[in-house]
Amino acid sequence: MRSFRTSRPGSGLKAGVPDMLKETNLNKVGAESHPNSTLEVQGLYKEYANLPVLRDINLLVAPGEFVSLIGPSGCGKSTIFNILMGLEQTDRGEVRLGQTTLPAAFDQFAYMPQRDTLLPWRTILDNAILGLELQGVQKRTARAQALELFSSFGLSGFEQSFPFELSGGMRQRAALLRTVLTQRPILLLDEPFGALDALTRGSLQQWLLDLQARLRRSILFITHDVEEALLLSDRIYVLSQRPASVRLVQSVAFPRPHRAELVTTPEFVALKARLLRALRDETGERRALTE
């Protein structure tokens, strides 16, 4: 495992993606304790002030699956996450996780927003344990749990650093560590790599694939990047313009593990073209309606 050392404040440190993950430690926070974690969203409908935002949304995320949502900006993808987290109420429809329905299932989701939202006055270690503290875990116990995973997340050596000392990619890994430590079966990731440069984003995509193979958590992932969705996902839902409905469900049957070289294969290119066509058709129809 590569060793990382803290440099002076403000140096914009960057750390490489770990070459391997510690299976023993990651298994402790895997999905094995959540055997009935199939997520089913049925007939979801939401409106604001008589303006429909979601219309008959149906989704399925099986245990350990990686499922992505793509669609035009403002179509309601983040609203779906807000409903799952209990931040918004649905007007119609049902969300079921195993044998449990909302609102009883709210505490089964762990949410990572687009920004890392690390607290600047806390060290990286104490940022990582924030979710555990909110769950009532004692700080000493929470720190011990987090420290076991710092190497797997490429953060070894930065436990006592502050967020401003880390690169964007490292801050995103710290935020994901905080999310994973909550030990909830469904991870909701809202464009976690959208603000990163292409090289860092590519590295973190591959790192997330390796991490997912170890964690065996279910992941629901929002992205605007079709190539990213294909590289990461088992299945992709293409949403329409607002009010959002499911326009296309695309299975991704490439053998695991997915690697960066996959993007140049004819099969990958063909699927990418199909998804882009669905998105273009949707935006073209909306323009025609408004002209």
Secondary structure, 3 states (H helix, E strand, C coil): CCCCCCCCCCCCECCCCCCCCCHHHHHCCCHHHCCCCCEEEEEEEEEECCEEEEEEEEEEECCCCEEEEECCCCCCHHHHHHHHCCCCCCCEEEEEECCEECCCCHHHEEEECCCCCCCCCCCHHHHHCHHHHHCCCCHHHHHHHHHCCCCCCCCCCCCCCCHHHECHHHHHHHHHHHHHHCCCCEEEEECCCCCCCHHHHHHHHHHHHHHHHHHCCEEEEECCCHHHHHHHCCEEEEECCCCECEEEEEECCCCCCCCHHHHHCHHHHHHHHHHHHHHHHHHHHHHHHHC
